Amino acid sequence: MPTKPLAPKTVAALKHRIRDDGVEPGLIGEDSANAFRVLDAICTIHANGEIATREKIVEFTQLNPTTVDDRIKALRGERLISA
């Protein structure tokens, strides 16, 4: 489940949006914290010149694979990342 890299300015804006629990109805509370962890993992993996696969995100975040899948789905649903 690779994701496309984001521009640094876009990454900063997205992190700010998630951190402030802005307009994302699917990213509240614990889910928001996990979404931030997943987004941070994706950004870090891309910054290292690698493709952010599900396995790499799970390894980086130490989250349950189902949680990672759910947060990726929520981030995509909010159009914060794309497939």
Secondary structure, 3 states (H helix, E strand, C coil): CCCCCCCHHHHHHHHHHHHCCCCCCCCCCHHHHHHHHHHHHHHHHHHCCCCCCHHHHHHHHCCCHHHHHHHHHHHHHCCCCCC
